Amino acid sequence: MVHGGTGLIQTPTSRMLADGDLRVSYTDNNEYRFWSATIQLFPWLQSTLRYTDARTRLYSKFPGFSGNQTLKDKGIDAKFRLLKESHYLPELSLGFRDFGGTGFFESEFIGLSKHVGDFDIHINMGWGYIGTSGNTANPFCDINQKFCERPDGFNGRGGKIDYQRFFKGPASIFGGVEYQTPWAPLRLKFEYEGNNYIDDRAGSLDQDSNWNIGAAYTWNDFDFSVNYQRGNTIGFGVNYNFNLHTIRQVKIDNPPRQLKAKTNDFPIEQVNRNRLIKDLYYQAGFALDDSNFTSDSLTVFGQQTSYRDNDEAIERMGRIMAYELPESVKEYRIVNTLGSIPLVETVIDADMFKMQAKYQSLEPNLASSYQRQSVSEESIINYDPLFTAGFFSGIEAFWIQTFGNPEDFYLYQAGVLVIGGYSFNGKSSIAGTIKVNLFENFDKFNFTTDGALSTLPRVRTRAREYVSNREVTMENLFLHWNDRITPNLYAQVYGGYLETMFGGVGAELLYRPVDSNLTFGFDLNYVQQRSYENDFDFFDYKVLTGHANIYWQPQFLAGTLLTLNIGQYLAKDKGVTVDFAKRFDSGVVVGAYAAFTDVSAEEYGEGSFTKGFYLSIPFDLFSLKPAKGAGRLPWIPIARDGGQALARPISLYNVTEERSHF
């Protein structure tokens, strides 16, 4: 569909993609170009993010601000399936197009779809942009007169959902049919649309017909389309489709160790400990830091460096220990650590594990042979880490990007982050990060601080000053301490240059039971704004900021995480940030967040409130060898000063992830 999402040509339908599908699209139809990404978050929920280029309009009337760049706009769509198609009943969906922001194409619709042989038939009723022809009466107008007229839309700030406009004003019936031809790659489309294009954002467009026709051709993961719209306009487009549940990278890796057919009847003194340590690292990704043998058990301490799937990591380690250890060892204990801080203990029943691994049960289930728990006091007493003090270093790539800027649609900055420090005892350290810009086009900036009036302290709107005209910068430099206070309670204290724009001191507590779907804690920070003129000075602005933090993985929505951060932000406004994340089987995480504070939309300025989206991609999808970690790609439509939290250098929730995997 032209606007992204599932549909015919200009008109949406009630159809959904397969669960986890991601479709990236480009379409062109003379006056407009559209770039969109559509994701099927759940079988019943589809969402689309879209950028529009209106070729007939300039970005602004001030050449010094935006040159000759054409008008760009972003939009968000959502569609909910209310009824799944059955043998007799059609599929029923409710959709909202461009419901936030400037509302270029703001619409609501109710759709019905039914397969009849090779035909997919669609009938819809729409309001707003897709219903402007008013070819039918608005049924809600008969219920209440307030639905007869559609209130004015964009108020100049954007960013808000205009609920008061939903299902109001003219309504139209529209729809069409899609025909699957005998040649499998080719589909034909025919539709009748309900838009009259009189008050279009690109101007009043000529419409010689309400009927549109088109064809779509599928090749591998691509869809190519061509269409004829409004009786006078040719359009075309291309989609790339893949599934976030099933996407995988081919791995060059040894299979899990096969167990011996015969038993290991030798004394524990004959265990080749050096080989065991080496195999645990190279074949199971476990960097051993300490171990403790008894007559009937082995406890190993360390960090998992390769396998992000906990069950796979435990299976590989269990198989290696079962292969190398004698039958007298009845219990394997694996303690995952953070530095020298114990996080979680996995206790494996050796005999049960071997029986399951050798397929000696009717329904083999390795997970039934082990359990995860808080680290026992017995294990902690015997823990004597080998590596407690020393230097550490690393290097990471970064990519900063923004879309829809006045100077250019796409601005970017890329380079490396050089990370280093010294750990004193595995719990206390000094760490820092140097940012090195390698290539960018931020030199296109026409301004730094925007000229918009603001009653709030400028805690984030000077971002351009911080990222431009400096090739090498100190991102952070801080002292840090963290430890386990009780079996389920972790704490940290930190102080120094904490992030690009602020430095100070802070502390955090986190209560996180093993494998619990509920975690909570709080952080408190006293910070001062850093200078953008050099790496070491500060401005005068100071603030006490902190939040109560709640993390919940609801069981009724598998693979989701809801985070609430309630407290005071950098601009001294108070409120809550709501973050919703969806994790797919591949490890890809898609999330969105919004901050609601006591700052009004008028005080906040353009965008009305802070919000954003992000995509987290595990490194494992790009590596031929198993790997942990992930890269995060944010998309923040407009960031101003309200609802802005401190970017703390370390989050306890992130570093204690081993205790309850998301």
MOVEN-V165866 format. One record per residue. OMEGA is omega in whole degrees, -180 to 180 (NA if undefined). Layout:
BEGIN
omega: <OMEGA	OMEGA>
END
This chain:
BEGIN
omega: <-174	-174	-175	-176	179	-179	179	-180	174	-171	175	174	-180	-176	177	169	173	-179	180	180	172	-179	177	-170	166	177	-176	177	172	-177	-174	163	-178	168	-176	174	-179	-178	176	-175	176	178	-176	-176	177	180	-179	170	-172	167	-178	173	177	-171	-175	-178	175	179	175	180	-178	-178	179	-179	-174	177	-180	179	179	-175	177	178	178	-179	-180	175	173	179	-177	175	-179	-179	179	-179	175	-178	-177	-172	178	172	-178	-179	177	-175	177	-180	175	-173	175	178	-175	175	176	-173	-175	-177	171	178	171	-173	174	179	-179	173	173	-175	180	-179	173	-171	-175	175	-175	167	-176	178	-180	-174	-176	179	-172	179	176	-176	175	179	175	-176	180	179	178	-180	-178	-177	-178	178	-175	180	179	-179	176	-174	-170	-177	180	179	180	175	-178	175	-177	-179	-174	180	-172	174	-180	178	-177	177	180	169	177	-179	-179	-176	174	-176	174	-177	176	176	-168	-177	-170	174	179	-176	-180	-174	172	-176	-175	180	178	174	-178	-178	-178	-179	177	-176	177	-175	177	177	180	-180	173	-178	177	177	-180	178	178	-179	-178	176	-175	-179	-178	170	177	-176	173	-176	177	-171	173	-179	-177	-172	175	177	178	-180	177	176	169	-173	169	-175	-176	174	-169	-178	-177	172	175	-176	169	-173	177	177	177	-177	174	-179	179	177	180	-177	179	-178	176	-178	-176	180	-178	178	177	-173	179	178	178	180	-179	-179	178	-179	-172	-178	-180	175	-176	179	-174	-179	178	176	-179	178	165	-177	-177	179	173	175	177	180	178	-176	175	-173	-171	-169	-180	175	-175	-179	178	179	-179	179	-179	180	-180	-180	179	-179	178	180	-172	-172	179	-179	-179	178	-174	-175	174	178	-180	-179	175	-175	172	-169	174	-178	179	-179	-175	-179	175	-178	-177	171	-171	-178	178	-180	-179	180	180	-177	179	179	-180	175	-177	180	-177	180	-177	-177	180	-177	179	178	178	-178	171	-176	-177	179	179	179	-178	-179	-177	-176	178	-173	-179	-174	-179	-177	177	180	174	-179	179	178	-180	174	174	178	177	-178	174	-179	172	-180	179	-178	-179	-178	-175	175	-175	173	-177	180	-178	172	179	-173	179	179	-180	176	-178	-177	-177	179	-180	-177	167	-174	178	-179	175	179	-180	178	-180	175	-174	169	177	177	177	-179	174	179	176	175	-179	-177	-178	177	-179	175	-178	172	-176	-177	179	-174	170	-176	-178	177	-176	-174	-175	174	177	-175	-179	-179	175	-179	179	175	-170	170	-174	173	172	-177	172	-177	174	-178	-178	-174	180	-177	173	175	-176	179	179	174	-166	-179	-175	-170	-176	173	-180	-179	180	179	180	171	-180	176	-174	175	-179	176	175	177	179	178	178	180	177	174	180	-174	172	-171	178	-176	179	175	174	-180	174	-173	-168	-176	179	167	-175	-171	179	-178	170	-176	180	-175	162	-172	-180	180	-175	174	-176	-178	-178	174	-175	176	180	178	176	-179	175	175	-172	180	-177	-175	-175	180	179	172	-175	-180	-176	171	179	-179	178	-178	177	179	178	-175	179	-175	176	178	175	-177	176	180	177	179	179	-176	180	173	-180	178	179	179	-177	-178	-176	-178	174	176	-178	179	180	179	178	177	179	-176	180	178	-179	-180	-179	-174	175	175	178	-177	174	-180	-178	173	-176	178	-180	170	-178	-175	178	179	175	-167	179	176	-178	-179	174	176	-177	-175	180	175	180	179	-179	-174	176	-175	179	-175	177	-172	171	NA>
END
